[in-house]
Amino acid sequence: MKRIIYSLLFAAGALFAGCSDDDTQAPLNTPIQEGNNLYGVVTDPNGAPVGGIVVSDGFSCVATDANGVYQMPRHADAFHVFYRIPADREIPMSEGRPCFWQRLSKTQERYDFVLMPQQAVETDFKLVCIADPQVQKDTDLARFKEESVPDIRAHVSTLEGPVYGITLGDIIFNERSKDVTNQMMPPIALAMRESEIGLKLFQVMGNHDNCMTPTVTDESSNFEYKFGPCDYSFDRGNAHIVAMDDILLTDEKHNPSDYEGGFTDAQVEWLRQDLSLVPKDKLVIFCVHIPLRNATSFNRETVRNLLKEFDNVHIMAGHTHYAQNYIDGDVYEHIHGAVCGAWWKSTINVDGTPNGYGVYDISGSKIENWYYKPTRLSKDFQIRMYRGETTFAGGYKFTYTASDEIVANIWNSDDRNWKVEVYENGNKTGEMTREKSLDAWGAGYHVGVLSANPDSHGKTTYDHFYHYKLKDAKAAVEIRATDCFGKVYTQNVFTTAAETDYPMVDNYPAVAE
């Protein structure tokens, strides 16, 4: 059942706060039509009306008229009123986080907004995508604050131009019947402030952020109280960025284990209205928690078809704790490795992808470059290389076990645009073949050393592995992987089964850029 949370929150009695910029009311120069019980005026700081601003209650989208007035019938389940931040307006901040919304009270009908002008439209900017911080306890939070946050802040400081960020869900890690873990939301929200993490960071709801049982009454521990609406959009440059909650809870007590991925009919209608007010030649960046690739149930195919009406679409997702780039026609879906990796057990995800985050270089209506930034490692570290003959902890091995076989894990690669070459003793001898594989090294550590569940850490194969049979088993080997933008990444060091190569925090090398 979707969004039963609203009735619980209203019943809890609330502090109906939000992001109103001004207590004075601008003139309401447009008559409010009968039945429109949600309305207001959008102005600039001088009180001048701003027309063409899209305003929503999470169910309908309308645009302000020449008098800056918006009006609509308020949906019975609406919890916020908010506006789409235009490309020529600043992103409003409150408590260090984007704040473009107001929580609705039961009786108030009018909600005004004041928009600050931006000096110039940012046709070029960077977008940082952070999947699954998923903190459950104090030690998780400490690692996020001591490893992830400083790395993001330091890396953002090296980037030219404006930089914005968005999480891709599972900010916290709630488990069934463990409501106390909801208390991780306030401290991680503090860690995600612009002053800490170094960028304006938007949020997407994940399945573990969705838990709100009747026994939990602390509003500050809930996503919608801390971060605002679940479905919203904003514009930067010539890009339209949409964030949506694609978690359908199936238990009325909001146990996070009981969910399906997808969208309600009401959400699809909201998205249809939102996109109807966007030019078709704009870049659309669609941000969710659960990937959309392959799945057709619960309106996911309908959503993909709405997105395919645009010339250039990228989907950003998390949830899996492994990396995958999936291409569906002209739609490119980026499934990000988690910033927490394998739930803070190590420094890698279940597929060997390092803990980290995605960085996207946007120019005009295109993404001109992207890469995956490993936490506390150089952005040029994109490959691990293994000898097939190596046996890792717990007896885990790759499929190819001869001394002249090598395997590479190139986590940000895709199956169409990357070229992976092998050089032996400085001479090119061939190209690697892309194949699905278990990450034997990661499974060896997670299962063989940490005794993690082998079903979740030691059986699944992933599609970003490469194989090659050497001409000379004793040759010095270098892998050169060229991405779709012509950037070349290299690796000439084999990862071994030695304890010094284990993916644990103590084995992090010095931070490098």
Salt bridges, closest charged atoms under 4 A:
ASP88 OD1 - ARG89 NE 3.87
GLU95 OE1 - ARG97 NH2 2.94
ASP112 OD2 - ARG110 NH2 2.92
GLU122 OE1 - ARG236 NH1 3.54
ASP132 OD2 - HIS289 NE2 3.96
ASP132 OD2 - HIS321 NE2 3.57
ASP140 OD1 - LYS137 NZ 3.44
GLU147 OE2 - ARG143 NE 2.76
ASP151 OD1 - LYS373 NZ 3.09
ASP170 OD2 - HIS289 NE2 3.15
GLU175 OE1 - LYS178 NZ 3.18
GLU194 OE2 - LYS200 NZ 3.20
GLU196 OE2 - ARG193 NH2 3.67
ASP231 OD2 - ARG3 NH2 2.47
ASP235 OD1 - HIS240 ND1 2.60
ASP235 OD2 - LYS282 NZ 3.50
ASP245 OD2 - LYS2 NZ 2.95
ASP258 OD2 - ARG176 NH2 2.96
GLU269 OE1 - ARG272 NE 3.45
ASP274 OD1 - ARG84 NH2 2.92
ASP274 OD2 - HIS240 NE2 2.74
GLU309 OE1 - LYS280 NZ 3.01
ASP328 OD2 - ARG304 NE 3.86
ASP328 OD2 - LYS308 NZ 3.17
ASP351 OD2 - HIS464 NE2 2.63
ASP361 OD1 - LYS126 NZ 3.93
ASP380 OD1 - LYS487 NZ 3.40
ASP404 OD2 - LYS469 NZ 2.78
GLU405 OE1 - HIS467 NE2 2.30
GLU405 OE2 - LYS469 NZ 3.80
GLU421 OE2 - LYS419 NZ 3.78
GLU421 OE2 - LYS428 NZ 2.78
GLU431 OE2 - LYS428 NZ 3.63
ASP455 OD1 - LYS459 NZ 2.68
ASP463 OD1 - ARG434 NH2 3.57
GLU478 OE1 - ARG480 NE 2.61
GLU513 OE1 - HIS155 ND1 3.00
